[in-house]
Amino acid sequence: MYLLVVIVMVSTGICYTLAKRKGLSTQLWVILGAFFGPFAIPFLLLARPGTNRSR
């Protein structure tokens, strides 16, 4: 159980960092990272850079 929590926390951190670098919505990608875990990271890597709408 603790391993699952750690994996989700690491995934959300990675999603936040990558989304911020790409100029994407950090809130959206943190939620997706928390919900889908490591499965959200490849989709974020494939996402096109954009303007940051979370500001």
mmCIF entry with sequence, helices, sheets and N, C-alpha, C, O atoms, coordinates in Angstrom:
data_MODEL
# 
_entry.id   MODEL 
# 
_entity.id                         1 
_entity.type                       polymer 
_entity.pdbx_number_of_molecules   1 
# 
_entity_poly.entity_id                      1 
_entity_poly.type                           'polypeptide(L)' 
_entity_poly.nstd_linkage                   no 
_entity_poly.nstd_monomer                   no 
_entity_poly.pdbx_seq_one_letter_code       MYLLVVIVMVSTGICYTLAKRKGLSTQLWVILGAFFGPFAIPFLLLARPGTNRSR 
_entity_poly.pdbx_seq_one_letter_code_can   MYLLVVIVMVSTGICYTLAKRKGLSTQLWVILGAFFGPFAIPFLLLARPGTNRSR 
_entity_poly.pdbx_strand_id                 A 
# 
loop_
_entity_poly_seq.entity_id 
_entity_poly_seq.num 
_entity_poly_seq.mon_id 
_entity_poly_seq.hetero 
1 1  MET n 
1 2  TYR n 
1 3  LEU n 
1 4  LEU n 
1 5  VAL n 
1 6  VAL n 
1 7  ILE n 
1 8  VAL n 
1 9  MET n 
1 10 VAL n 
1 11 SER n 
1 12 THR n 
1 13 GLY n 
1 14 ILE n 
1 15 CYS n 
1 16 TYR n 
1 17 THR n 
1 18 LEU n 
1 19 ALA n 
1 20 LYS n 
1 21 ARG n 
1 22 LYS n 
1 23 GLY n 
1 24 LEU n 
1 25 SER n 
1 26 THR n 
1 27 GLN n 
1 28 LEU n 
1 29 TRP n 
1 30 VAL n 
1 31 ILE n 
1 32 LEU n 
1 33 GLY n 
1 34 ALA n 
1 35 PHE n 
1 36 PHE n 
1 37 GLY n 
1 38 PRO n 
1 39 PHE n 
1 40 ALA n 
1 41 ILE n 
1 42 PRO n 
1 43 PHE n 
1 44 LEU n 
1 45 LEU n 
1 46 LEU n 
1 47 ALA n 
1 48 ARG n 
1 49 PRO n 
1 50 GLY n 
1 51 THR n 
1 52 ASN n 
1 53 ARG n 
1 54 SER n 
1 55 ARG n 
# 
_struct_asym.id          A 
_struct_asym.entity_id   1 
# 
loop_
_struct_conf.conf_type_id 
_struct_conf.id 
_struct_conf.pdbx_PDB_helix_id 
_struct_conf.beg_label_comp_id 
_struct_conf.beg_label_asym_id 
_struct_conf.beg_label_seq_id 
_struct_conf.pdbx_beg_PDB_ins_code 
_struct_conf.end_label_comp_id 
_struct_conf.end_label_asym_id 
_struct_conf.end_label_seq_id 
_struct_conf.pdbx_end_PDB_ins_code 
_struct_conf.beg_auth_comp_id 
_struct_conf.beg_auth_asym_id 
_struct_conf.beg_auth_seq_id 
_struct_conf.end_auth_comp_id 
_struct_conf.end_auth_asym_id 
_struct_conf.end_auth_seq_id 
_struct_conf.pdbx_PDB_helix_class 
_struct_conf.details 
_struct_conf.pdbx_PDB_helix_length 
HELX_P HELX_P1 AA1 TYR A 2  ? LYS A 22 ? TYR A 2  LYS A 22 1 ? 21 
HELX_P HELX_P2 AA2 THR A 26 ? PHE A 36 ? THR A 26 PHE A 36 1 ? 11 
HELX_P HELX_P3 AA3 GLY A 37 ? PHE A 39 ? GLY A 37 PHE A 39 5 ? 3  
HELX_P HELX_P4 AA4 ALA A 40 ? LEU A 46 ? ALA A 40 LEU A 46 1 ? 7  
# 
_struct_conf_type.id          HELX_P 
_struct_conf_type.criteria    ? 
_struct_conf_type.reference   ? 
# 
loop_
_atom_site.group_PDB 
_atom_site.id 
_atom_site.type_symbol 
_atom_site.label_atom_id 
_atom_site.label_alt_id 
_atom_site.label_comp_id 
_atom_site.label_asym_id 
_atom_site.label_entity_id 
_atom_site.label_seq_id 
_atom_site.pdbx_PDB_ins_code 
_atom_site.Cartn_x 
_atom_site.Cartn_y 
_atom_site.Cartn_z 
_atom_site.occupancy 
_atom_site.B_iso_or_equiv 
_atom_site.pdbx_formal_charge 
_atom_site.auth_seq_id 
_atom_site.auth_comp_id 
_atom_site.auth_asym_id 
_atom_site.auth_atom_id 
_atom_site.pdbx_PDB_model_num 
ATOM 1   N N  . MET A 1 1  ? 0.824  -1.188 0.000   1.00 0.00 ? 1  MET A N  1 
ATOM 2   C CA . MET A 1 1  ? 0.000  0.000  0.000   1.00 0.00 ? 1  MET A CA 1 
ATOM 3   C C  . MET A 1 1  ? 0.870  1.254  0.000   1.00 0.00 ? 1  MET A C  1 
ATOM 4   O O  . MET A 1 1  ? 0.603  2.203  -0.737  1.00 0.00 ? 1  MET A O  1 
ATOM 5   N N  . TYR A 1 2  ? 1.906  1.252  0.827   1.00 0.00 ? 2  TYR A N  1 
ATOM 6   C CA . TYR A 1 2  ? 2.793  2.412  0.879   1.00 0.00 ? 2  TYR A CA 1 
ATOM 7   C C  . TYR A 1 2  ? 3.541  2.604  -0.441  1.00 0.00 ? 2  TYR A C  1 
ATOM 8   O O  . TYR A 1 2  ? 3.811  3.733  -0.852  1.00 0.00 ? 2  TYR A O  1 
ATOM 9   N N  . LEU A 1 3  ? 3.864  1.517  -1.085  1.00 0.00 ? 3  LEU A N  1 
ATOM 10  C CA . LEU A 1 3  ? 4.549  1.597  -2.370  1.00 0.00 ? 3  LEU A CA 1 
ATOM 11  C C  . LEU A 1 3  ? 3.663  2.280  -3.411  1.00 0.00 ? 3  LEU A C  1 
ATOM 12  O O  . LEU A 1 3  ? 4.149  3.079  -4.212  1.00 0.00 ? 3  LEU A O  1 
ATOM 13  N N  . LEU A 1 4  ? 2.386  1.973  -3.402  1.00 0.00 ? 4  LEU A N  1 
ATOM 14  C CA . LEU A 1 4  ? 1.446  2.607  -4.320  1.00 0.00 ? 4  LEU A CA 1 
ATOM 15  C C  . LEU A 1 4  ? 1.364  4.115  -4.070  1.00 0.00 ? 4  LEU A C  1 
ATOM 16  O O  . LEU A 1 4  ? 1.327  4.900  -5.018  1.00 0.00 ? 4  LEU A O  1 
ATOM 17  N N  . VAL A 1 5  ? 1.336  4.510  -2.827  1.00 0.00 ? 5  VAL A N  1 
ATOM 18  C CA . VAL A 1 5  ? 1.294  5.938  -2.476  1.00 0.00 ? 5  VAL A CA 1 
ATOM 19  C C  . VAL A 1 5  ? 2.567  6.640  -2.944  1.00 0.00 ? 5  VAL A C  1 
ATOM 20  O O  . VAL A 1 5  ? 2.505  7.751  -3.470  1.00 0.00 ? 5  VAL A O  1 
ATOM 21  N N  . VAL A 1 6  ? 3.699  6.010  -2.758  1.00 0.00 ? 6  VAL A N  1 
ATOM 22  C CA . VAL A 1 6  ? 4.975  6.594  -3.186  1.00 0.00 ? 6  VAL A CA 1 
ATOM 23  C C  . VAL A 1 6  ? 5.012  6.725  -4.711  1.00 0.00 ? 6  VAL A C  1 
ATOM 24  O O  . VAL A 1 6  ? 5.461  7.746  -5.232  1.00 0.00 ? 6  VAL A O  1 
ATOM 25  N N  . ILE A 1 7  ? 4.551  5.714  -5.419  1.00 0.00 ? 7  ILE A N  1 
ATOM 26  C CA . ILE A 1 7  ? 4.538  5.765  -6.884  1.00 0.00 ? 7  ILE A CA 1 
ATOM 27  C C  . ILE A 1 7  ? 3.653  6.890  -7.381  1.00 0.00 ? 7  ILE A C  1 
ATOM 28  O O  . ILE A 1 7  ? 4.032  7.603  -8.310  1.00 0.00 ? 7  ILE A O  1 
ATOM 29  N N  . VAL A 1 8  ? 2.479  7.067  -6.781  1.00 0.00 ? 8  VAL A N  1 
ATOM 30  C CA . VAL A 1 8  ? 1.575  8.141  -7.189  1.00 0.00 ? 8  VAL A CA 1 
ATOM 31  C C  . VAL A 1 8  ? 2.175  9.505  -6.864  1.00 0.00 ? 8  VAL A C  1 
ATOM 32  O O  . VAL A 1 8  ? 2.053  10.435 -7.662  1.00 0.00 ? 8  VAL A O  1 
ATOM 33  N N  . MET A 1 9  ? 2.813  9.639  -5.724  1.00 0.00 ? 9  MET A N  1 
ATOM 34  C CA . MET A 1 9  ? 3.423  10.919 -5.355  1.00 0.00 ? 9  MET A CA 1 
ATOM 35  C C  . MET A 1 9  ? 4.564  11.280 -6.311  1.00 0.00 ? 9  MET A C  1 
ATOM 36  O O  . MET A 1 9  ? 4.689  12.435 -6.717  1.00 0.00 ? 9  MET A O  1 
ATOM 37  N N  . VAL A 1 10 ? 5.380  10.313 -6.664  1.00 0.00 ? 10 VAL A N  1 
ATOM 38  C CA . VAL A 1 10 ? 6.475  10.553 -7.601  1.00 0.00 ? 10 VAL A CA 1 
ATOM 39  C C  . VAL A 1 10 ? 5.914  10.904 -8.978  1.00 0.00 ? 10 VAL A C  1 
ATOM 40  O O  . VAL A 1 10 ? 6.434  11.794 -9.651  1.00 0.00 ? 10 VAL A O  1 
ATOM 41  N N  . SER A 1 11 ? 4.875  10.221 -9.391  1.00 0.00 ? 11 SER A N  1 
ATOM 42  C CA . SER A 1 11 ? 4.256  10.501 -10.693 1.00 0.00 ? 11 SER A CA 1 
ATOM 43  C C  . SER A 1 11 ? 3.685  11.916 -10.746 1.00 0.00 ? 11 SER A C  1 
ATOM 44  O O  . SER A 1 11 ? 3.835  12.607 -11.753 1.00 0.00 ? 11 SER A O  1 
ATOM 45  N N  . THR A 1 12 ? 3.039  12.346 -9.679  1.00 0.00 ? 12 THR A N  1 
ATOM 46  C CA . THR A 1 12 ? 2.488  13.704 -9.673  1.00 0.00 ? 12 THR A CA 1 
ATOM 47  C C  . THR A 1 12 ? 3.599  14.737 -9.700  1.00 0.00 ? 12 THR A C  1 
ATOM 48  O O  . THR A 1 12 ? 3.454  15.779 -10.340 1.00 0.00 ? 12 THR A O  1 
ATOM 49  N N  . GLY A 1 13 ? 4.694  14.471 -9.025  1.00 0.00 ? 13 GLY A N  1 
ATOM 50  C CA . GLY A 1 13 ? 5.837  15.389 -9.061  1.00 0.00 ? 13 GLY A CA 1 
ATOM 51  C C  . GLY A 1 13 ? 6.449  15.487 -10.448 1.00 0.00 ? 13 GLY A C  1 
ATOM 52  O O  . GLY A 1 13 ? 6.782  16.578 -10.909 1.00 0.00 ? 13 GLY A O  1 
ATOM 53  N N  . ILE A 1 14 ? 6.594  14.368 -11.101 1.00 0.00 ? 14 ILE A N  1 
ATOM 54  C CA . ILE A 1 14 ? 7.133  14.358 -12.470 1.00 0.00 ? 14 ILE A CA 1 
ATOM 55  C C  . ILE A 1 14 ? 6.181  15.081 -13.414 1.00 0.00 ? 14 ILE A C  1 
ATOM 56  O O  . ILE A 1 14 ? 6.618  15.871 -14.250 1.00 0.00 ? 14 ILE A O  1 
ATOM 57  N N  . CYS A 1 15 ? 4.885  14.815 -13.286 1.00 0.00 ? 15 CYS A N  1 
ATOM 58  C CA . CYS A 1 15 ? 3.899  15.482 -14.141 1.00 0.00 ? 15 CYS A CA 1 
ATOM 59  C C  . CYS A 1 15 ? 3.920  16.992 -13.915 1.00 0.00 ? 15 CYS A C  1 
ATOM 60  O O  . CYS A 1 15 ? 3.826  17.759 -14.874 1.00 0.00 ? 15 CYS A O  1 
ATOM 61  N N  . TYR A 1 16 ? 4.039  17.423 -12.675 1.00 0.00 ? 16 TYR A N  1 
ATOM 62  C CA . TYR A 1 16 ? 4.090  18.854 -12.386 1.00 0.00 ? 16 TYR A CA 1 
ATOM 63  C C  . TYR A 1 16 ? 5.307  19.500 -13.046 1.00 0.00 ? 16 TYR A C  1 
ATOM 64  O O  . TYR A 1 16 ? 5.190  20.543 -13.690 1.00 0.00 ? 16 TYR A O  1 
ATOM 65  N N  . THR A 1 17 ? 6.459  18.884 -12.885 1.00 0.00 ? 17 THR A N  1 
ATOM 66  C CA . THR A 1 17 ? 7.699  19.440 -13.429 1.00 0.00 ? 17 THR A CA 1 
ATOM 67  C C  . THR A 1 17 ? 7.675  19.494 -14.951 1.00 0.00 ? 17 THR A C  1 
ATOM 68  O O  . THR A 1 17 ? 8.040  20.508 -15.546 1.00 0.00 ? 17 THR A O  1 
ATOM 69  N N  . LEU A 1 18 ? 7.248  18.411 -15.575 1.00 0.00 ? 18 LEU A N  1 
ATOM 70  C CA . LEU A 1 18 ? 7.209  18.379 -17.036 1.00 0.00 ? 18 LEU A CA 1 
ATOM 71  C C  . LEU A 1 18 ? 6.174  19.353 -17.599 1.00 0.00 ? 18 LEU A C  1 
ATOM 72  O O  . LEU A 1 18 ? 6.430  20.015 -18.605 1.00 0.00 ? 18 LEU A O  1 
ATOM 73  N N  . ALA A 1 19 ? 5.023  19.443 -16.965 1.00 0.00 ? 19 ALA A N  1 
ATOM 74  C CA . ALA A 1 19 ? 3.986  20.364 -17.440 1.00 0.00 ? 19 ALA A CA 1 
ATOM 75  C C  . ALA A 1 19 ? 4.449  21.811 -17.311 1.00 0.00 ? 19 ALA A C  1 
ATOM 76  O O  . ALA A 1 19 ? 4.171  22.635 -18.182 1.00 0.00 ? 19 ALA A O  1 
ATOM 77  N N  . LYS A 1 20 ? 5.141  22.114 -16.244 1.00 0.00 ? 20 LYS A N  1 
ATOM 78  C CA . LYS A 1 20 ? 5.643  23.479 -16.055 1.00 0.00 ? 20 LYS A CA 1 
ATOM 79  C C  . LYS A 1 20 ? 6.682  23.820 -17.123 1.00 0.00 ? 20 LYS A C  1 
ATOM 80  O O  . LYS A 1 20 ? 6.669  24.922 -17.672 1.00 0.00 ? 20 LYS A O  1 
ATOM 81  N N  . ARG A 1 21 ? 7.572  22.887 -17.416 1.00 0.00 ? 21 ARG A N  1 
ATOM 82  C CA . ARG A 1 21 ? 8.591  23.114 -18.448 1.00 0.00 ? 21 ARG A CA 1 
ATOM 83  C C  . ARG A 1 21 ? 7.980  23.290 -19.831 1.00 0.00 ? 21 ARG A C  1 
ATOM 84  O O  . ARG A 1 21 ? 8.480  24.071 -20.641 1.00 0.00 ? 21 ARG A O  1 
ATOM 85  N N  . LYS A 1 22 ? 6.897  22.561 -20.101 1.00 0.00 ? 22 LYS A N  1 
ATOM 86  C CA . LYS A 1 22 ? 6.267  22.631 -21.417 1.00 0.00 ? 22 LYS A CA 1 
ATOM 87  C C  . LYS A 1 22 ? 5.256  23.766 -21.524 1.00 0.00 ? 22 LYS A C  1 
ATOM 88  O O  . LYS A 1 22 ? 4.732  24.020 -22.609 1.00 0.00 ? 22 LYS A O  1 
ATOM 89  N N  . GLY A 1 23 ? 4.974  24.447 -20.430 1.00 0.00 ? 23 GLY A N  1 
ATOM 90  C CA . GLY A 1 23 ? 4.008  25.536 -20.455 1.00 0.00 ? 23 GLY A CA 1 
ATOM 91  C C  . GLY A 1 23 ? 2.569  25.064 -20.478 1.00 0.00 ? 23 GLY A C  1 
ATOM 92  O O  . GLY A 1 23 ? 1.695  25.754 -21.003 1.00 0.00 ? 23 GLY A O  1 
ATOM 93  N N  . LEU A 1 24 ? 2.316  23.895 -19.914 1.00 0.00 ? 24 LEU A N  1 
ATOM 94  C CA . LEU A 1 24 ? 0.970  23.340 -19.871 1.00 0.00 ? 24 LEU A CA 1 
ATOM 95  C C  . LEU A 1 24 ? 0.362  23.553 -18.490 1.00 0.00 ? 24 LEU A C  1 
ATOM 96  O O  . LEU A 1 24 ? 1.052  23.973 -17.561 1.00 0.00 ? 24 LEU A O  1 
ATOM 97  N N  . SER A 1 25 ? -0.904 23.271 -18.358 1.00 0.00 ? 25 SER A N  1 
ATOM 98  C CA . SER A 1 25 ? -1.614 23.452 -17.092 1.00 0.00 ? 25 SER A CA 1 
ATOM 99  C C  . SER A 1 25 ? -1.066 22.475 -16.043 1.00 0.00 ? 25 SER A C  1 
ATOM 100 O O  . SER A 1 25 ? -1.230 21.262 -16.168 1.00 0.00 ? 25 SER A O  1 
ATOM 101 N N  . THR A 1 26 ? -0.422 23.015 -15.022 1.00 0.00 ? 26 THR A N  1 
ATOM 102 C CA . THR A 1 26 ? 0.140  22.159 -13.989 1.00 0.00 ? 26 THR A CA 1 
ATOM 103 C C  . THR A 1 26 ? -0.952 21.506 -13.147 1.00 0.00 ? 26 THR A C  1 
ATOM 104 O O  . THR A 1 26 ? -0.807 20.359 -12.726 1.00 0.00 ? 26 THR A O  1 
ATOM 105 N N  . GLN A 1 27 ? -2.038 22.225 -12.900 1.00 0.00 ? 27 GLN A N  1 
ATOM 106 C CA . GLN A 1 27 ? -3.130 21.652 -12.106 1.00 0.00 ? 27 GLN A CA 1 
ATOM 107 C C  . GLN A 1 27 ? -3.727 20.432 -12.790 1.00 0.00 ? 27 GLN A C  1 
ATOM 108 O O  . GLN A 1 27 ? -3.954 19.401 -12.156 1.00 0.00 ? 27 GLN A O  1 
ATOM 109 N N  . LEU A 1 28 ? -3.979 20.558 -14.082 1.00 0.00 ? 28 LEU A N  1 
ATOM 110 C CA . LEU A 1 28 ? -4.556 19.441 -14.830 1.00 0.00 ? 28 LEU A CA 1 
ATOM 111 C C  . LEU A 1 28 ? -3.640 18.230 -14.790 1.00 0.00 ? 28 LEU A C  1 
ATOM 112 O O  . LEU A 1 28 ? -4.092 17.115 -14.528 1.00 0.00 ? 28 LEU A O  1 
ATOM 113 N N  . TRP A 1 29 ? -2.360 18.440 -15.046 1.00 0.00 ? 29 TRP A N  1 
ATOM 114 C CA . TRP A 1 29 ? -1.444 17.310 -15.128 1.00 0.00 ? 29 TRP A CA 1 
ATOM 115 C C  . TRP A 1 29 ? -1.137 16.701 -13.772 1.00 0.00 ? 29 TRP A C  1 
ATOM 116 O O  . TRP A 1 29 ? -0.831 15.511 -13.696 1.00 0.00 ? 29 TRP A O  1 
ATOM 117 N N  . VAL A 1 30 ? -1.208 17.474 -12.704 1.00 0.00 ? 30 VAL A N  1 
ATOM 118 C CA . VAL A 1 30 ? -1.049 16.898 -11.366 1.00 0.00 ? 30 VAL A CA 1 
ATOM 119 C C  . VAL A 1 30 ? -2.246 15.997 -11.051 1.00 0.00 ? 30 VAL A C  1 
ATOM 120 O O  . VAL A 1 30 ? -2.086 14.915 -10.486 1.00 0.00 ? 30 VAL A O  1 
ATOM 121 N N  . ILE A 1 31 ? -3.433 16.449 -11.419 1.00 0.00 ? 31 ILE A N  1 
ATOM 122 C CA . ILE A 1 31 ? -4.627 15.627 -11.191 1.00 0.00 ? 31 ILE A CA 1 
ATOM 123 C C  . ILE A 1 31 ? -4.554 14.351 -12.014 1.00 0.00 ? 31 ILE A C  1 
ATOM 124 O O  . ILE A 1 31 ? -4.849 13.266 -11.514 1.00 0.00 ? 31 ILE A O  1 
ATOM 125 N N  . LEU A 1 32 ? -4.157 14.483 -13.288 1.00 0.00 ? 32 LEU A N  1 
ATOM 126 C CA . LEU A 1 32 ? -4.025 13.290 -14.127 1.00 0.00 ? 32 LEU A CA 1 
ATOM 127 C C  . LEU A 1 32 ? -2.940 12.354 -13.600 1.00 0.00 ? 32 LEU A C  1 
ATOM 128 O O  . LEU A 1 32 ? -3.098 11.133 -13.630 1.00 0.00 ? 32 LEU A O  1 
ATOM 129 N N  . GLY A 1 33 ? -1.833 12.933 -13.114 1.00 0.00 ? 33 GLY A N  1 
ATOM 130 C CA . GLY A 1 33 ? -0.767 12.113 -12.545 1.00 0.00 ? 33 GLY A CA 1 
ATOM 131 C C  . GLY A 1 33 ? -1.213 11.390 -11.283 1.00 0.00 ? 33 GLY A C  1 
ATOM 132 O O  . GLY A 1 33 ? -0.814 10.250 -11.044 1.00 0.00 ? 33 GLY A O  1 
ATOM 133 N N  . ALA A 1 34 ? -2.035 12.046 -10.477 1.00 0.00 ? 34 ALA A N  1 
ATOM 134 C CA . ALA A 1 34 ? -2.529 11.415 -9.252  1.00 0.00 ? 34 ALA A CA 1 
ATOM 135 C C  . ALA A 1 34 ? -3.548 10.319 -9.577  1.00 0.00 ? 34 ALA A C  1 
ATOM 136 O O  . ALA A 1 34 ? -3.587 9.283  -8.912  1.00 0.00 ? 34 ALA A O  1 
ATOM 137 N N  . PHE A 1 35 ? -4.366 10.552 -10.594 1.00 0.00 ? 35 PHE A N  1 
ATOM 138 C CA . PHE A 1 35 ? -5.410 9.595  -10.936 1.00 0.00 ? 35 PHE A CA 1 
ATOM 139 C C  . PHE A 1 35 ? -4.872 8.396  -11.713 1.00 0.00 ? 35 PHE A C  1 
ATOM 140 O O  . PHE A 1 35 ? -5.237 7.256  -11.428 1.00 0.00 ? 35 PHE A O  1 
ATOM 141 N N  . PHE A 1 36 ? -4.010 8.650  -12.688 1.00 0.00 ? 36 PHE A N  1 
ATOM 142 C CA . PHE A 1 36 ? -3.503 7.579  -13.545 1.00 0.00 ? 36 PHE A CA 1 
ATOM 143 C C  . PHE A 1 36 ? -2.119 7.087  -13.154 1.00 0.00 ? 36 PHE A C  1 
ATOM 144 O O  . PHE A 1 36 ? -1.662 6.067  -13.669 1.00 0.00 ? 36 PHE A O  1 
ATOM 145 N N  . GLY A 1 37 ? -1.452 7.783  -12.264 1.00 0.00 ? 37 GLY A N  1 
ATOM 146 C CA . GLY A 1 37 ? -0.121 7.369  -11.829 1.00 0.00 ? 37 GLY A CA 1 
ATOM 147 C C  . GLY A 1 37 ? 0.892  7.496  -12.951 1.00 0.00 ? 37 GLY A C  1 
ATOM 148 O O  . GLY A 1 37 ? 0.853  8.460  -13.715 1.00 0.00 ? 37 GLY A O  1 
ATOM 149 N N  . PRO A 1 38 ? 1.795  6.541  -13.059 1.00 0.00 ? 38 PRO A N  1 
ATOM 150 C CA . PRO A 1 38 ? 2.855  6.641  -14.067 1.00 0.00 ? 38 PRO A CA 1 
ATOM 151 C C  . PRO A 1 38 ? 2.349  6.551  -15.509 1.00 0.00 ? 38 PRO A C  1 
ATOM 152 O O  . PRO A 1 38 ? 3.099  6.850  -16.438 1.00 0.00 ? 38 PRO A O  1 
ATOM 153 N N  . PHE A 1 39 ? 1.098  6.147  -15.712 1.00 0.00 ? 39 PHE A N  1 
ATOM 154 C CA . PHE A 1 39 ? 0.556  6.056  -17.071 1.00 0.00 ? 39 PHE A CA 1 
ATOM 155 C C  . PHE A 1 39 ? 0.313  7.433  -17.686 1.00 0.00 ? 39 PHE A C  1 
ATOM 156 O O  . PHE A 1 39 ? 0.175  7.538  -18.905 1.00 0.00 ? 39 PHE A O  1 
ATOM 157 N N  . ALA A 1 40 ? 0.259  8.485  -16.878 1.00 0.00 ? 40 ALA A N  1 
ATOM 158 C CA . ALA A 1 40 ? 0.041  9.839  -17.396 1.00 0.00 ? 40 ALA A CA 1 
ATOM 159 C C  . ALA A 1 40 ? 1.330  10.433 -17.975 1.00 0.00 ? 40 ALA A C  1 
ATOM 160 O O  . ALA A 1 40 ? 1.266  11.323 -18.822 1.00 0.00 ? 40 ALA A O  1 
ATOM 161 N N  . ILE A 1 41 ? 2.474  9.964  -17.540 1.00 0.00 ? 41 ILE A N  1 
ATOM 162 C CA . ILE A 1 41 ? 3.751  10.551 -17.950 1.00 0.00 ? 41 ILE A CA 1 
ATOM 163 C C  . ILE A 1 41 ? 3.999  10.423 -19.457 1.00 0.00 ? 41 ILE A C  1 
ATOM 164 O O  . ILE A 1 41 ? 4.403  11.410 -20.072 1.00 0.00 ? 41 ILE A O  1 
ATOM 165 N N  . PRO A 1 42 ? 3.779  9.262  -20.084 1.00 0.00 ? 42 PRO A N  1 
ATOM 166 C CA . PRO A 1 42 ? 3.994  9.205  -21.546 1.00 0.00 ? 42 PRO A CA 1 
ATOM 167 C C  . PRO A 1 42 ? 3.087  10.155 -22.329 1.00 0.00 ? 42 PRO A C  1 
ATOM 168 O O  . PRO A 1 42 ? 3.505  10.722 -23.338 1.00 0.00 ? 42 PRO A O  1 
ATOM 169 N N  . PHE A 1 43 ? 1.855  10.328 -21.868 1.00 0.00 ? 43 PHE A N  1 
ATOM 170 C CA . PHE A 1 43 ? 0.954  11.246 -22.554 1.00 0.00 ? 43 PHE A CA 1 
ATOM 171 C C  . PHE A 1 43 ? 1.426  12.686 -22.405 1.00 0.00 ? 43 PHE A C  1 
ATOM 172 O O  . PHE A 1 43 ? 1.289  13.490 -23.327 1.00 0.00 ? 43 PHE A O  1 
ATOM 173 N N  . LEU A 1 44 ? 1.973  13.003 -21.259 1.00 0.00 ? 44 LEU A N  1 
ATOM 174 C CA . LEU A 1 44 ? 2.520  14.348 -21.057 1.00 0.00 ? 44 LEU A CA 1 
ATOM 175 C C  . LEU A 1 44 ? 3.748  14.572 -21.925 1.00 0.00 ? 44 LEU A C  1 
ATOM 176 O O  . LEU A 1 44 ? 3.953  15.671 -22.439 1.00 0.00 ? 44 LEU A O  1 
ATOM 177 N N  . LEU A 1 45 ? 4.558  13.547 -22.091 1.00 0.00 ? 45 LEU A N  1 
ATOM 178 C CA . LEU A 1 45 ? 5.730  13.672 -22.952 1.00 0.00 ? 45 LEU A CA 1 
ATOM 179 C C  . LEU A 1 45 ? 5.342  13.860 -24.414 1.00 0.00 ? 45 LEU A C  1 
ATOM 180 O O  . LEU A 1 45 ? 6.078  14.487 -25.176 1.00 0.00 ? 45 LEU A O  1 
ATOM 181 N N  . LEU A 1 46 ? 4.199  13.325 -24.806 1.00 0.00 ? 46 LEU A N  1 
ATOM 182 C CA . LEU A 1 46 ? 3.722  13.466 -26.177 1.00 0.00 ? 46 LEU A CA 1 
ATOM 183 C C  . LEU A 1 46 ? 2.931  14.762 -26.403 1.00 0.00 ? 46 LEU A C  1 
ATOM 184 O O  . LEU A 1 46 ? 2.687  15.146 -27.546 1.00 0.00 ? 46 LEU A O  1 
ATOM 185 N N  . ALA A 1 47 ? 2.539  15.424 -25.335 1.00 0.00 ? 47 ALA A N  1 
ATOM 186 C CA . ALA A 1 47 ? 1.739  16.646 -25.452 1.00 0.00 ? 47 ALA A CA 1 
ATOM 187 C C  . ALA A 1 47 ? 2.579  17.777 -26.058 1.00 0.00 ? 47 ALA A C  1 
ATOM 188 O O  . ALA A 1 47 ? 3.770  17.914 -25.782 1.00 0.00 ? 47 ALA A O  1 
ATOM 189 N N  . ARG A 1 48 ? 1.926  18.560 -26.873 1.00 0.00 ? 48 ARG A N  1 
ATOM 190 C CA . ARG A 1 48 ? 2.610  19.706 -27.494 1.00 0.00 ? 48 ARG A CA 1 
ATOM 191 C C  . ARG A 1 48 ? 2.782  20.825 -26.478 1.00 0.00 ? 48 ARG A C  1 
ATOM 192 O O  . ARG A 1 48 ? 1.904  21.055 -25.646 1.00 0.00 ? 48 ARG A O  1 
ATOM 193 N N  . PRO A 1 49 ? 3.908  21.518 -26.545 1.00 0.00 ? 49 PRO A N  1 
ATOM 194 C CA . PRO A 1 49 ? 4.087  22.670 -25.664 1.00 0.00 ? 49 PRO A CA 1 
ATOM 195 C C  . PRO A 1 49 ? 3.024  23.728 -25.970 1.00 0.00 ? 49 PRO A C  1 
ATOM 196 O O  . PRO A 1 49 ? 2.615  23.896 -27.119 1.00 0.00 ? 49 PRO A O  1 
ATOM 197 N N  . GLY A 1 50 ? 2.591  24.426 -24.943 1.00 0.00 ? 50 GLY A N  1 
ATOM 198 C CA . GLY A 1 50 ? 1.570  25.449 -25.131 1.00 0.00 ? 50 GLY A CA 1 
ATOM 199 C C  . GLY A 1 50 ? 1.779  26.593 -24.161 1.00 0.00 ? 50 GLY A C  1 
ATOM 200 O O  . GLY A 1 50 ? 2.836  26.728 -23.544 1.00 0.00 ? 50 GLY A O  1 
ATOM 201 N N  . THR A 1 51 ? 0.756  27.409 -24.042 1.00 0.00 ? 51 THR A N  1 
ATOM 202 C CA . THR A 1 51 ? 0.809  28.500 -23.087 1.00 0.00 ? 51 THR A CA 1 
ATOM 203 C C  . THR A 1 51 ? 0.276  28.005 -21.759 1.00 0.00 ? 51 THR A C  1 
ATOM 204 O O  . THR A 1 51 ? -0.628 27.170 -21.718 1.00 0.00 ? 51 THR A O  1 
ATOM 205 N N  . ASN A 1 52 ? 0.824  28.509 -20.689 1.00 0.00 ? 52 ASN A N  1 
ATOM 206 C CA . ASN A 1 52 ? 0.407  28.087 -19.347 1.00 0.00 ? 52 ASN A CA 1 
ATOM 207 C C  . ASN A 1 52 ? -0.873 28.801 -18.976 1.00 0.00 ? 52 ASN A C  1 
ATOM 208 O O  . ASN A 1 52 ? -0.872 30.019 -18.799 1.00 0.00 ? 52 ASN A O  1 
ATOM 209 N N  . ARG A 1 53 ? -1.970 28.065 -18.854 1.00 0.00 ? 53 ARG A N  1 
ATOM 210 C CA . ARG A 1 53 ? -3.262 28.650 -18.540 1.00 0.00 ? 53 ARG A CA 1 
ATOM 211 C C  . ARG A 1 53 ? -3.569 28.620 -17.047 1.00 0.00 ? 53 ARG A C  1 
ATOM 212 O O  . ARG A 1 53 ? -4.624 29.100 -16.633 1.00 0.00 ? 53 ARG A O  1 
ATOM 213 N N  . SER A 1 54 ? -2.677 28.071 -16.231 1.00 0.00 ? 54 SER A N  1 
ATOM 214 C CA . SER A 1 54 ? -2.961 27.941 -14.792 1.00 0.00 ? 54 SER A CA 1 
ATOM 215 C C  . SER A 1 54 ? -2.567 29.197 -14.006 1.00 0.00 ? 54 SER A C  1 
ATOM 216 O O  . SER A 1 54 ? -2.758 29.241 -12.791 1.00 0.00 ? 54 SER A O  1 
ATOM 217 N N  . ARG A 1 55 ? -2.038 30.186 -14.657 1.00 0.00 ? 55 ARG A N  1 
ATOM 218 C CA . ARG A 1 55 ? -1.636 31.402 -13.933 1.00 0.00 ? 55 ARG A CA 1 
ATOM 219 C C  . ARG A 1 55 ? -2.769 32.340 -13.772 1.00 0.00 ? 55 ARG A C  1 
ATOM 220 O O  . ARG A 1 55 ? -2.606 33.411 -13.188 1.00 0.00 ? 55 ARG A O  1 
# 
